[in-house]
Amino acid sequence: MKKSTIALSMITILSLNAFAAQHEHDHITVEYHGKAATPATVAHNAALAKNLNFDDKVAFERFSKNQIAEFDQATADILRTEFSFISEQIPDSVNPSLYRQAQLNMVPNGLYKVTEGIYQVRGTDLSNMTLIRGETGWIVYDVLLTKEAAEQSIKFAFEHLPEGNNLPIVAMIYSHSHADHFGGARGVQHLYPDVKVYGSHKITTEIVDENVLAGNAMSRRASYQYGATLGKHDHGIVDAALAKGLSKGEITYVKPDYQLNQQGKWETLTIDGLEMVFMDASGTEAASEMVTYIPSMKALWTGELTYDGMHNIYTLRGAKVRDALKWSKDINQMINAFGQDAQVLFAAHSAPVWGNEQINQYLKMQRDNYGLVHNQSLRLANQGVVIQDIGDAIMDTIPQTVKDTWYTKGYHGTYSHNAKAVYNMYLGYFDMNPANLNPLPTKQEATKFVEYMGGANNIVKKAKVDFNQGEYRFVATALNKVVMADPGNQHARDLLADTYEQLGYQAEGAGWRNIYLTGAQELRVGIQPGAPKSASADVLSEMDMTTLFDFLAVKIDSIAADKLGNISLNVVTKATQTTPETIVFVELSHGNLNNIVVEKAKTADATLTIEKDDIVNVLLGKTSLKQLLEQGKASMTGDQQAFGKIASTLVQFDESFAIVPLK
């Protein structure tokens, strides 16, 4: 095989994945608005509204407090303008509790003062951007989802900051490993090239694990959770629970110069003259996460351990299940370490809490809510309640004082799917009922169900009766079997879409609403483009070589690869001023691609020598392996076909695989 062919193989493997992983949404190609709420949904939402304390306006006061400047049009257009339809009147097609959250999240609209020396831009993205004054410049905490949103937010802030407008951003800190907290990194670095970057413990590893190795499936699922292809109106997206929604642009990542808490749970650092106490909270809301206390300001940064609502123990897009008990205990650690002194609490989402008493009350309620989810789920499980039932059963265990608190409600995480997450974390998906041990694959099972239930026409007939009575949950279950068995059954598809839609209109959780409504949309008009891609080119570029090959291993067709026998190669990355030479031994064996860092090159079929920076440039499309080989910047010895053989077994993921059955 000639070098040019090898180069094409490398480009196919790396570059196309990188380019396909850009963050792109809101490119809806079909005009779609859905249907009206049924009388049953109108009645359901009206009954729920009667039990909600809309007179409690404390959160609205907090969210609007200390505004310095309201967004100009360019900054508002990042996100806020798209939600201008949110009004005082609650529509029939939205759960009234969720709509109250949608109204609350419309309040953030500019630059706000947290306390002396701390400011936040709130309302340009799913997360807040926080600016903290140091001795020589600014420390920016969490940098939004996209570089475009980050740059515009910084420019707006520096036009209106009451102090230090002429000072640079000298440090950038990521609180945890989710994209809406690091994705704008290149925007900050573009404006301030000398910025020093800090991140939570093992942040890069966790970003890769969560966003890349399962990235294709996660992106497709995320399009449902965040309603990426839905319109923004009363029949579509009204809120994203944590804030209004996601900014548009490129998700980027700058690898930290320094990872926090490498020596233990607590670390005190002085950054630009400011003493900061970092507490490792990894394993709570994120697999890599920290919180911070700034003693001189009596300010507590809680990262994403708190926000005005209940968070996910299991996030519906798919991620590692989180530890609700550790979450509760880490909030308790904050209370005990900082609760006596803290005068302001600020976070990655929502608005600050001011006053020591109010902070402790807020933290204790959040602590106890996650503790209840953990402890009561296990109490129920230990009494024999199974995973399918536990989401309903847990509602009878939550004290009314907790249910009545606005900032514990299930806008992002819900008691239902969080309880199932706790069950799954400890006991797995299997409930020990033998019937559930080895069921048929979904389509075969659905076909038999339809046969047992008297055929599709009989099921649809009964489903129409139940639909008219508002029995949407079981109608969805029954009709899904019909559509799974016969995707072309238009009557069943139409009624199932109508059913999902009404379930969405009734849902308090923003993710539940979006999932139901996206399912209805895809049953009616098919899959639309617009899934957000967290495994972006810039994120991929920060992976080390072993992780790059871990990613490629996920794409191997094992049956095709096994027919090739054993293939091995050394991949040598040249030393730089900051990193030593690295040798990764890659081996295709029994259909599985393995890799390991070795001290010296092993006997192999081929050896590729290349600089790590050049691999990054290939990923970003700035060069190609062919050019590097022709320029002498890379070299390959041994079997020139070895790499091409491995490349021939790689598959391209379907970015739009079916979730609801397609025709």
LODRENMI-27067 format. One record per residue (C-alpha): residue number from 1; residue in one letter; x, y negated, z. Coordinates in steps of 0.001 Angstrom, whole numbers. Each point is the difference from the previous one (the first is absolute). Layout:
BEGIN
nr,rest,x,y,z
NUM,A,X,Y,Z;
...
END
This chain:
BEGIN
nr,rest,x,y,z
1,M,0,0,0;
2,K,1328,-3444,-878;
3,K,398,-2694,2620;
4,S,-2785,-2079,-1540;
5,T,-2445,2862,527;
6,I,1102,356,3611;
7,A,-519,-3718,429;
8,L,-3514,231,-1369;
9,S,-722,2775,2477;
10,M,1157,-2167,2905;
11,I,-2001,-2982,-1249;
12,T,-3095,2158,-375;
13,I,388,1311,3534;
14,L,739,-3251,1786;
15,S,-938,-3061,-1997;
16,L,-3478,1028,-1102;
17,N,-945,855,3551;
18,A,1273,-3360,1120;
19,F,-1862,-1957,-2667;
20,A,-3191,2004,591;
21,A,133,-838,3681;
22,Q,-622,-3734,-223;
23,H,-2778,-1475,2128;
24,E,-2910,-713,-2314;
25,H,-3644,-442,819;
26,D,-3063,-2134,-778;
27,H,217,969,-3690;
28,I,-3597,1203,-185;
29,T,-1023,758,-3573;
30,V,-3704,701,633;
31,E,-2501,-2537,1301;
32,Y,-1361,1799,3045;
33,H,-2190,-1283,2828;
34,G,-1859,3018,1358;
35,K,-3602,173,1182;
36,A,-2015,-1600,2782;
37,A,-336,1351,3512;
38,T,-2898,2422,436;
39,P,-2701,-599,2621;
40,A,1647,2667,2151;
41,T,3331,-1841,-96;
42,V,-1651,-3353,661;
43,A,-1712,1491,3046;
44,H,3205,1688,1198;
45,N,2041,-3193,-179;
46,A,-2746,-2125,1553;
47,A,-295,2378,2953;
48,L,3759,-47,515;
49,A,97,-3808,-86;
50,K,-2420,-216,2933;
51,N,2602,1633,2254;
52,L,2902,-2276,-943;
53,N,987,-3042,2055;
54,F,336,-2620,-2720;
55,D,-32,-2728,2657;
56,D,3541,1009,1004;
57,K,2123,-2482,-1985;
58,V,3271,351,1962;
59,A,1839,1634,-2896;
60,F,-1103,-2725,-2438;
61,E,1421,-2604,2393;
62,R,3314,1872,238;
63,F,257,457,-3760;
64,S,-479,-3714,-674;
65,K,2123,-1358,2868;
66,N,3062,-2185,-659;
67,Q,-327,-342,-3752;
68,I,2667,-2332,-1387;
69,A,-866,36,-3701;
70,E,-2685,1526,-2177;
71,F,1027,1852,-3159;
72,D,438,-1917,-3207;
73,Q,-1609,1542,-3061;
74,A,3110,1891,-1142;
75,T,384,1706,3369;
76,A,-3718,683,422;
77,D,-27,1612,-3437;
78,I,2337,2757,1192;
79,L,-2940,1674,1717;
80,R,-2498,-2194,1814;
81,T,-1764,-1503,-3020;
82,E,-1183,3434,-1124;
83,F,-2119,323,3149;
84,S,-1794,-3335,-204;
85,F,-3317,1892,-239;
86,I,147,854,3733;
87,S,-2755,-2046,1678;
88,E,-1883,-365,3277;
89,Q,-2852,2182,-1267;
90,I,595,3739,446;
91,P,-986,1872,-3186;
92,D,-2035,3220,131;
93,S,2792,1863,-1811;
94,V,2602,-420,2769;
95,N,119,1421,3507;
96,P,-583,-3075,2215;
97,S,2938,792,2278;
98,L,2349,292,-2979;
99,Y,-1391,-3235,-1446;
100,R,727,-1779,3267;
101,Q,3612,1191,-391;
102,A,-48,-1265,-3584;
103,Q,-1126,-3403,1277;
104,L,2688,13,2690;
105,N,2730,827,-2498;
106,M,-1056,-2983,-2134;
107,V,1015,-2348,2822;
108,P,3804,307,-544;
109,N,696,-2653,-2600;
110,G,3433,-1569,334;
111,L,2903,-672,2328;
112,Y,-558,401,3752;
113,K,2016,-726,3124;
114,V,324,2976,2347;
115,T,2077,-1751,2656;
116,E,3024,-2302,84;
117,G,2379,1265,-2689;
118,I,-2326,2696,-1440;
119,Y,-2299,-465,-3015;
120,Q,-2062,2321,-2186;
121,V,-1311,-73,-3555;
122,R,-3290,1885,152;
123,G,-2316,764,-2912;
124,T,2319,669,-2952;
125,D,259,3770,397;
126,L,-1039,3010,2053;
127,S,2585,-988,2617;
128,N,1173,-3241,1620;
129,M,3354,-1650,-682;
130,T,1580,-1316,3211;
131,L,2753,-2642,185;
132,I,2039,-282,3228;
133,R,2416,-2885,589;
134,G,3592,948,772;
135,E,3047,-2183,614;
136,T,1038,-489,-3621;
137,G,-3061,1102,-1940;
138,W,-3116,2135,-91;
139,I,-622,3662,753;
140,V,-2821,1409,-2139;
141,Y,-1984,2918,1403;
142,D,-1733,2301,-2514;
143,V,78,-1271,-3557;
144,L,-3351,1016,-1519;
145,L,-693,2545,-2744;
146,T,1412,-1643,-3131;
147,K,2895,-2275,-834;
148,E,-2351,-2445,-1725;
149,A,-2168,-403,3111;
150,A,3097,-349,2195;
151,E,1573,-2720,-2127;
152,Q,-3174,-2054,-246;
153,S,-721,376,3726;
154,I,3496,-1176,908;
155,K,-197,-2981,-2338;
156,F,-3366,-985,1460;
157,A,1261,407,3581;
158,F,3102,-2106,-577;
159,E,-2091,-2797,-1465;
160,H,-2003,-226,3225;
161,L,2174,1191,2895;
162,P,180,-2757,2628;
163,E,3651,845,681;
164,G,3021,1454,-1762;
165,N,-1261,-421,-3565;
166,N,3575,-406,-1226;
167,L,1327,3126,1757;
168,P,524,3333,-1774;
169,I,-1459,3393,804;
170,V,2985,1756,1574;
171,A,-1566,3294,1081;
172,M,-2781,2268,-1271;
173,I,-1487,2649,2309;
174,Y,-2273,2893,-979;
175,S,-2144,1203,2894;
176,H,-788,3337,-1636;
177,S,19,2213,-3053;
178,H,-3232,-978,-1786;
179,A,156,-1850,-3294;
180,D,-2036,-3047,1048;
181,H,2787,-835,2464;
182,F,3080,384,-2219;
183,G,-1278,-281,-3580;
184,G,722,-3727,-357;
185,A,3666,407,955;
186,R,1461,-987,-3379;
187,G,-2053,-3175,66;
188,V,1706,-1048,3228;
189,Q,3412,1096,-1225;
190,H,-505,-1870,-3284;
191,L,-577,-3242,1891;
192,Y,2671,695,2648;
193,P,2686,2356,-1390;
194,D,2020,51,3251;
195,V,-2876,1200,2175;
196,K,930,2818,2398;
197,V,-2480,2854,113;
198,Y,-1107,1974,3090;
199,G,-2355,2969,31;
200,S,-1585,2432,2422;
201,H,1741,3307,760;
202,K,345,2323,-3043;
203,I,-2214,-2294,-2054;
204,T,1450,870,-3421;
205,T,-343,3740,585;
206,E,-3618,-376,1051;
207,I,-838,-2310,-2908;
208,V,1258,2651,-2398;
209,D,-1804,2847,1774;
210,E,-3327,-1803,28;
211,N,42,-1902,-3286;
212,V,2117,2024,-2416;
213,L,23,3766,573;
214,A,-3819,114,29;
215,G,-259,-3352,-1729;
216,N,-2039,988,-3058;
217,A,-2749,1660,2036;
218,M,88,-2766,2580;
219,S,-336,-2755,-2611;
220,R,-3017,1681,-1589;
221,R,-1616,474,3405;
222,A,853,-3574,1009;
223,S,-1975,-1267,-2976;
224,Y,-3056,1482,1727;
225,Q,798,-1193,3535;
226,Y,697,-3575,-1071;
227,G,-2578,-69,-2793;
228,A,2678,-1098,-2440;
229,T,-2302,295,-3016;
230,L,-3115,-1422,1654;
231,G,-1121,-3556,-499;
232,K,-21,-2501,2851;
233,H,-3668,-629,704;
234,D,-2806,1153,2289;
235,H,-227,3360,-1807;
236,G,3775,502,-33;
237,I,2927,-1043,2154;
238,V,-824,-2415,2801;
239,D,3016,507,2244;
240,A,3062,2152,661;
241,A,-489,163,3798;
242,L,3506,-1257,845;
243,A,-506,-3085,-2189;
244,K,-1725,-869,-3270;
245,G,2040,2250,-2284;
246,L,3212,580,-1933;
247,S,2004,-2602,-1875;
248,K,875,596,-3649;
249,G,3547,390,-1241;
250,E,3082,2161,516;
251,I,705,1989,3152;
252,T,3715,-340,780;
253,Y,2415,1072,2703;
254,V,3370,-1214,1253;
255,K,1713,2639,2097;
256,P,735,-1269,3533;
257,D,3510,-1065,938;
258,Y,-808,1136,3530;
259,Q,-2440,2592,1299;
260,L,-1394,-656,3459;
261,N,-189,2367,2986;
262,Q,2574,2455,-1271;
263,Q,1217,588,3549;
264,G,-3364,351,1695;
265,K,-3453,-1392,670;
266,W,1204,-3426,1181;
267,E,2451,-2383,-1626;
268,T,749,-3657,693;
269,L,1513,-2042,-2829;
270,T,753,-3656,-514;
271,I,-997,-998,-3533;
272,D,917,-3534,-1042;
273,G,351,-981,3640;
274,L,-3363,1457,1034;
275,E,-91,2871,2496;
276,M,-2442,2699,-1093;
277,V,-937,3238,1788;
278,F,-945,2813,-2388;
279,M,-2041,3022,1074;
280,D,-76,2996,-2321;
281,A,-3620,991,-657;
282,S,633,2498,-2797;
283,G,-2665,2684,-259;
284,T,-2870,-2347,780;
285,E,-1542,-1940,-2885;
286,A,3051,795,-2121;
287,A,2672,2673,74;
288,S,2521,-2855,300;
289,E,-1173,-2968,2078;
290,M,1063,-2433,2711;
291,V,-1434,-2793,2137;
292,T,1862,-3056,1301;
293,Y,11,-2291,3002;
294,I,1613,-3455,-154;
295,P,684,-969,3651;
296,S,729,-3693,-601;
297,M,-3357,-442,-1734;
298,K,-1938,2494,2160;
299,A,-1245,1371,-3306;
300,L,-871,3653,-672;
301,W,3,1318,-3567;
302,T,-2083,3196,-111;
303,G,684,939,-3612;
304,E,-2951,2080,-1126;
305,L,-727,1703,3296;
306,T,-2829,-2501,430;
307,Y,-2396,-1894,-2248;
308,D,-3642,-1070,272;
309,G,-1449,3440,-610;
310,M,909,3671,367;
311,H,2838,1306,-2116;
312,N,514,3299,-1787;
313,I,1321,3060,1786;
314,Y,-319,1589,-3403;
315,T,-64,-2386,-2937;
316,L,-2428,1072,-2700;
317,R,2427,-548,-2888;
318,G,2126,2734,1567;
319,A,3007,-282,2311;
320,K,1546,1791,2924;
321,V,-2510,300,2842;
322,R,798,-2491,2744;
323,D,293,683,3696;
324,A,-2937,-1659,1772;
325,L,1390,884,3438;
326,K,3398,-1560,-729;
327,W,-1806,-3026,-1430;
328,S,-1926,-447,3244;
329,K,3114,563,2095;
330,D,2107,-2461,-2002;
331,I,-2619,-2712,483;
332,N,159,854,3707;
333,Q,3781,-413,-174;
334,M,-503,-3493,-1413;
335,I,-2424,-873,2780;
336,N,2392,1169,2684;
337,A,3109,-1537,-1550;
338,F,-1401,-3348,-1127;
339,G,-3532,-302,1349;
340,Q,941,-2131,3001;
341,D,1793,-2642,-2060;
342,A,-1451,-125,-3530;
343,Q,-1978,-3136,-821;
344,V,-680,695,-3680;
345,L,-472,3221,-1954;
346,F,442,-115,-3779;
347,A,-38,2803,-2523;
348,A,210,1148,-3598;
349,H,-3765,-329,-483;
350,S,-2803,-2102,1491;
351,A,621,-3093,2152;
352,P,1977,-542,3223;
353,V,-1382,412,3503;
354,W,875,-2809,2423;
355,G,119,121,3799;
356,N,1462,2666,2265;
357,E,-3339,1277,1267;
358,Q,-1473,190,-3493;
359,I,3094,1811,-1314;
360,N,-182,2657,2686;
361,Q,-3720,492,-522;
362,Y,536,335,-3770;
363,L,2874,2460,380;
364,K,-1761,2139,2595;
365,M,-3107,330,-2142;
366,Q,2101,1014,-3011;
367,R,2056,2397,2151;
368,D,-3097,1639,1425;
369,N,-1726,316,-3370;
370,Y,2855,2024,-1517;
371,G,242,1961,3230;
372,L,-3699,833,-203;
373,V,331,1151,-3620;
374,H,2830,2334,998;
375,N,-1284,1300,3300;
376,Q,-3669,370,-848;
377,S,761,1683,-3326;
378,L,2060,2598,1815;
379,R,-2616,376,2737;
380,L,-2591,746,-2665;
381,A,2375,2341,-1853;
382,N,721,1865,3229;
383,Q,-3752,453,411;
384,G,-227,1599,-3436;
385,V,-1086,-2975,-2137;
386,V,1403,602,-3492;
387,I,1611,-2476,-2354;
388,Q,-3091,-537,-2159;
389,D,-2124,-804,3061;
390,I,2430,-2022,2068;
391,G,-472,-3260,-1910;
392,D,-3638,-182,1080;
393,A,559,1461,3460;
394,I,2621,-2547,1038;
395,M,-2505,-2854,-275;
396,D,-1746,1311,3120;
397,T,3254,-270,1982;
398,I,824,-3679,-635;
399,P,-1122,-2334,2814;
400,Q,-2453,-2702,-1028;
401,T,2398,-2743,1169;
402,V,2511,1211,-2578;
403,K,-2596,386,-2747;
404,D,-1198,-3560,638;
405,T,3482,-1504,-379;
406,W,538,-1446,-3462;
407,Y,3763,625,-115;
408,T,-328,3772,539;
409,K,-2521,628,-2791;
410,G,717,2392,-2853;
411,Y,659,-2313,-2903;
412,H,3249,1713,-1037;
413,G,163,3154,2071;
414,T,-3312,1473,1131;
415,Y,-751,2175,3008;
416,S,-1137,2702,-2421;
417,H,3102,473,-2097;
418,N,2360,-908,2857;
419,A,-1480,2766,2163;
420,K,505,2446,-2865;
421,A,3599,-1199,-281;
422,V,662,788,3665;
423,Y,-1563,3435,-465;
424,N,2134,598,-3083;
425,M,3189,-1165,1703;
426,Y,-373,2544,2783;
427,L,-2007,2814,-1586;
428,G,282,-451,-3757;
429,Y,-2775,39,-2603;
430,F,-1287,3517,855;
431,D,-2788,225,2591;
432,M,441,3783,561;
433,N,-3354,863,-1550;
434,P,868,2985,-2233;
435,A,-2259,-1362,-2750;
436,N,2309,-3005,-309;
437,L,3251,1966,-25;
438,N,186,803,-3711;
439,P,-2911,-1576,-1908;
440,L,-179,80,-3771;
441,P,1625,-2818,-1981;
442,T,-2304,-3012,-162;
443,K,-1468,531,-3472;
444,Q,-636,3720,508;
445,E,-1517,-685,3405;
446,A,-2242,-2715,-1431;
447,T,-1199,2301,-2776;
448,K,-1022,2659,2513;
449,F,-1697,-2560,2252;
450,V,-2083,-1261,-2912;
451,E,-943,3560,-899;
452,Y,-960,822,3616;
453,M,-2051,-3213,293;
454,G,-2172,826,-2985;
455,G,1825,-1836,-2744;
456,A,859,-3609,-781;
457,N,-3542,-1110,-872;
458,N,-1318,1270,3318;
459,I,2754,-1770,1947;
460,V,-492,-3307,-1832;
461,K,-3753,196,608;
462,K,511,490,3744;
463,A,2750,-2622,84;
464,K,-2329,-2629,-1473;
465,V,-2436,572,2845;
466,D,2748,-318,2617;
467,F,1477,-3033,-1762;
468,N,-3331,-1804,157;
469,Q,-69,732,3733;
470,G,3505,-1406,501;
471,E,1622,3397,726;
472,Y,3129,-1031,-1866;
473,R,2660,2000,1819;
474,F,-1388,3424,-901;
475,V,-1120,-1127,-3450;
476,A,3642,-892,-678;
477,T,1131,3447,1162;
478,A,-2582,1883,-2085;
479,L,342,-2036,-3176;
480,N,3779,137,133;
481,K,-331,3800,-358;
482,V,-2178,-445,-3082;
483,V,2353,-2487,-1638;
484,M,3047,2063,929;
485,A,-1568,3075,-1595;
486,D,-1337,-1892,-3030;
487,P,1686,-3406,-537;
488,G,-2223,-658,-3005;
489,N,-3264,90,1961;
490,Q,-976,-3644,-485;
491,H,-3016,34,2303;
492,A,2131,1307,2864;
493,R,2811,-2457,-778;
494,D,-2357,-2963,8;
495,L,-1669,951,3264;
496,L,3344,788,1654;
497,A,1306,-3428,-1068;
498,D,-3093,-1643,1455;
499,T,542,1948,3224;
500,Y,3658,-950,368;
501,E,-948,-3616,-606;
502,Q,-2524,-117,2834;
503,L,2446,1730,2362;
504,G,2504,-2711,-927;
505,Y,-2491,-2763,723;
506,Q,-598,1488,3463;
507,A,3661,597,912;
508,E,1656,-2149,2671;
509,G,3496,1048,-1055;
510,A,1395,-1946,-2966;
511,G,1809,3096,-1257;
512,W,-3144,2122,237;
513,R,-1953,-2633,-1929;
514,N,2618,-197,-2743;
515,I,329,3789,-293;
516,Y,-3741,507,-347;
517,L,-392,-2870,-2480;
518,T,3001,1073,-2082;
519,G,-1395,3535,-140;
520,A,-3297,-1417,-1262;
521,Q,1802,-2143,-2564;
522,E,2052,2889,-1380;
523,L,-3051,2263,-251;
524,R,-1716,-2702,-2076;
525,V,2740,-1535,-2154;
526,G,3057,2209,443;
527,I,3453,-734,1390;
528,Q,1114,-3628,-294;
529,P,3601,-1275,0;
530,G,1229,-1796,3067;
531,A,1551,2288,2609;
532,P,2617,-1821,2119;
533,K,3441,1591,-296;
534,S,2084,-136,3167;
535,A,2804,2088,-1532;
536,S,1239,-3002,-1971;
537,A,3242,-298,-1936;
538,D,1444,-2190,2715;
539,V,-912,2461,2748;
540,L,1460,2887,-2008;
541,S,3207,-1963,-475;
542,E,690,30,3744;
543,M,-110,3796,242;
544,D,3269,1811,547;
545,M,1064,2687,-2462;
546,T,-1229,2930,2084;
547,T,-3450,-1530,245;
548,L,-46,-678,-3733;
549,F,551,3689,-616;
550,D,-2585,890,2653;
551,F,-2423,-2062,-2072;
552,L,996,1798,-3196;
553,A,-444,3366,1764;
554,V,-3667,-805,516;
555,K,-376,-309,-3793;
556,I,1561,3382,-880;
557,D,-2211,2599,-1713;
558,S,1250,2919,2070;
559,I,-1093,2748,-2437;
560,A,1728,-1686,-2940;
561,A,3054,-746,2133;
562,D,316,3580,1247;
563,K,351,1227,-3578;
564,L,3148,-2146,-371;
565,G,1814,1820,2768;
566,N,2516,-1784,2231;
567,I,1302,-3424,-1092;
568,S,2293,-2187,2099;
569,L,1686,-3383,-244;
570,N,1880,-2501,2101;
571,V,-1210,-3594,-17;
572,V,2819,-2279,1113;
573,T,-773,-3614,895;
574,K,3077,-2194,41;
575,A,1151,-1847,3099;
576,T,-848,-3682,406;
577,Q,1184,-2642,2457;
578,T,-2752,1013,2415;
579,T,-574,3700,-711;
580,P,2363,2956,-398;
581,E,-24,2442,-2882;
582,T,-2914,2415,272;
583,I,-255,3427,-1591;
584,V,-3400,1664,-267;
585,F,-47,3654,-1026;
586,V,-3206,739,-1923;
587,E,-1122,3568,-657;
588,L,-2988,1402,-1871;
589,S,-669,3416,1522;
590,H,-3084,2264,-136;
591,G,-1991,-2857,-1471;
592,N,874,-2429,2825;
593,L,2266,-3053,-248;
594,N,2281,-307,3037;
595,N,2526,-2695,887;
596,I,2504,-619,2753;
597,V,2754,-2528,698;
598,V,3408,1717,-60;
599,E,3499,-1189,911;
600,K,1536,1061,-3303;
601,A,-1323,1125,-3348;
602,K,-1010,3638,-161;
603,T,351,2387,-2901;
604,A,-2886,-983,-2250;
605,D,-1219,142,-3574;
606,A,465,-3757,-429;
607,T,1111,-3162,1797;
608,L,-1480,-3475,-481;
609,T,1968,-2952,1375;
610,I,-1807,-3323,291;
611,E,-223,-3064,2257;
612,K,-2988,-259,2328;
613,D,-668,-3567,-1189;
614,D,-202,1284,-3562;
615,I,-2574,2589,1037;
616,V,-1979,-2909,1473;
617,N,328,-1930,-3257;
618,V,-1228,3028,-1956;
619,L,-3005,206,2329;
620,L,-739,-3689,-481;
621,G,330,251,-3762;
622,K,3032,-2289,-150;
623,T,2130,2625,-1696;
624,S,-98,3638,-1131;
625,L,2189,2990,653;
626,K,823,70,-3707;
627,Q,1438,-3512,242;
628,L,1918,863,3152;
629,L,1541,3070,-1647;
630,E,903,-1943,-3144;
631,Q,1524,-2799,2104;
632,G,2012,2451,2065;
633,K,-1806,-999,3217;
634,A,-1255,3571,406;
635,S,1425,3331,-1032;
636,M,-1136,3605,-269;
637,T,2124,3147,-123;
638,G,-828,3691,-312;
639,D,-3148,1417,-1568;
640,Q,-1533,-2918,-1875;
641,Q,-3371,1785,-101;
642,A,-316,610,3767;
643,F,-1765,-3203,857;
644,G,-2233,163,-3054;
645,K,-1189,3472,973;
646,I,-1052,-1258,3422;
647,A,-1692,-2988,-1613;
648,S,-1977,2282,-2313;
649,T,-1883,1482,2964;
650,L,-1240,-3309,1420;
651,V,-3675,-893,-270;
652,Q,-1593,-3426,-298;
653,F,-2667,-530,2647;
654,D,-3526,-864,-1076;
655,E,-560,-3380,1645;
656,S,-3763,220,-528;
657,F,-806,3549,1087;
658,A,-3665,690,728;
659,I,-1339,-519,3516;
660,V,-3686,220,-803;
661,P,-660,2506,-2820;
662,L,359,-1473,-3469;
663,K,-2244,964,-2897;
END
